[in-house]
C-alpha cells in the first residue's frame, strides 16, 4: 500500500511488455535544471573569450525515489532507463493524461546502486537519487507544482 499518492513510472523494456513500477511516494525533492552544450575558448592572454552554444537546451530534473520495497523491480527499471529506454513518470495514475516521458541520465549504465531507506531501514525499503532529461521536444512544465 502506498504511503502517499499513486505515482508510478511506466516503461517497455526491449522485447518485453509495458511495465508499471508503482511508487510508494511521489518523486521527492524535485529540482529543475537545464542542460545545453557550450564550448568555450579563451585567448592565450585570457583577454578574450568565445563561447559556441549548440541548440536551445533541454529540461532536466533531479529527484529521489523513496520507500521502494522491491529492489529488483527498481533496479530493472533503472537498468532499462540507463540502456536508453524511455521512462514515463505519472504523478498520479488516476490522472493518466499528466505524464512526463524522460531519459535517465544518472545513475549511469556503468553503476546503479540503491541505498537503504534511512527512515525505514528495518522494513527493507530502498532509495535512489536520479537525474532525468525530457525527451525530444518534451518539457517538465508542471512537474514541480
C-alpha positions in Angstrom: 0.0 0.0 0.0 1.5 3.4 -1.0 2.4 5.8 1.8 1.3 8.8 -0.2 -0.5 9.1 -3.6 -0.4 6.8 -6.6 2.6 7.9 -8.6 4.4 5.5 -10.9 6.8 5.0 -13.7 5.9 3.1 -16.9 8.3 1.7 -19.4 8.6 -1.0 -22.0 11.9 -3.0 -21.8 13.4 -4.3 -25.0 11.5 -7.4 -26.0 9.1 -7.0 -23.1 5.7 -5.6 -22.3 4.6 -2.4 -20.7 5.7 -2.4 -17.1 4.4 -0.2 -14.3 6.5 0.5 -11.2 4.2 1.9 -8.6 5.9 4.3 -6.2 5.3 4.4 -2.5 5.9 8.1 -2.6 5.9 10.6 -5.4 9.3 11.8 -6.7 10.8 13.6 -3.7 13.0 16.8 -3.7 12.5 17.5 -7.3 15.0 20.1 -8.6 14.5 21.7 -12.1 17.5 22.1 -14.4 18.5 22.9 -17.9 21.3 21.2 -20.0 22.9 22.8 -23.0 26.1 22.2 -24.9 28.6 25.1 -24.6 32.1 25.1 -25.8 34.3 28.0 -24.5 37.7 29.1 -25.8 39.9 31.8 -24.2 42.7 33.7 -25.9 46.2 32.8 -24.8 46.4 36.0 -22.7 42.9 35.4 -21.4 41.7 38.9 -22.5 39.1 37.5 -25.0 36.6 34.7 -24.7 34.4 33.0 -27.3 31.5 30.6 -26.5 29.8 28.4 -29.0 26.3 27.4 -27.9 24.7 24.4 -29.6 20.9 24.2 -29.6 18.5 25.8 -27.2 18.9 23.3 -24.3 16.6 20.8 -22.8 14.8 20.4 -19.5 16.4 18.2 -16.8 15.4 17.4 -13.3 16.8 15.7 -10.3 14.8 13.9 -7.7 14.7 10.9 -5.3 12.7 7.7 -5.4 12.0 6.8 -1.8 10.5 4.0 0.3 10.6 1.4 -2.6 10.1 -2.1 -1.2 11.2 -4.1 -4.3 14.9 -3.7 -5.1 14.8 -6.0 -8.1 11.9 -4.1 -9.7 13.5 -0.8 -9.1 16.9 -2.0 -10.4 15.3 -3.5 -13.5 13.6 -0.1 -14.3 16.8 1.9 -13.7 18.8 -0.6 -15.8 16.4 -0.2 -18.7 16.5 3.5 -18.4 20.3 3.6 -18.3 20.2 1.5 -21.5 18.1 4.2 -23.3 14.6 3.1 -22.7 12.2 6.0 -22.2 10.7 6.1 -18.6 7.4 7.9 -18.3 6.6 9.4 -14.9 3.0 9.7 -13.8 2.5 11.9 -10.7 -0.9 10.2 -10.3 -2.2 7.1 -12.1 -5.7 8.5 -11.6 -4.8 11.3 -14.0 -3.0 9.4 -16.8 -3.2 12.5 -19.1 -0.4 14.1 -16.9 2.8 12.3 -17.7 6.5 13.1 -18.3 8.5 11.0 -20.7 12.2 11.1 -19.8 15.6 9.6 -20.4 17.6 8.5 -17.3 20.9 10.4 -17.1 22.0 9.3 -13.7 22.6 6.7 -12.3 24.6 5.7 -15.4 24.8 2.5 -17.2 28.1 1.7 -15.5 26.9 1.5 -11.9 23.5 1.6 -10.3 23.3 1.4 -6.6 20.3 1.6 -4.2 20.6 2.9 -0.7 18.7 1.5 2.3 16.0 4.0 3.2 17.2 5.6 6.4 13.8 6.5 7.7 12.5 2.9 7.4 15.7 0.8 7.3 14.1 -2.1 9.2 11.4 -2.5 6.5 13.8 -3.3 3.7 12.9 -0.2 1.6 15.2 1.5 -0.8 16.0 5.0 -2.1 17.9 6.2 -5.1 18.7 9.7 -6.5 18.0 10.1 -10.2 18.7 12.8 -12.9 16.5 12.7 -15.9 16.2 14.6 -19.2 12.9 15.4 -21.0 12.6 13.5 -24.3 13.0 15.4 -27.6 10.6 18.3 -27.6 9.4 17.4 -24.1 9.1 19.7 -21.1 8.9 19.3 -17.4 6.4 22.2 -17.1 4.0 21.2 -14.3 6.3 18.6 -12.8 7.4 21.0 -10.0 4.0 22.2 -8.9 
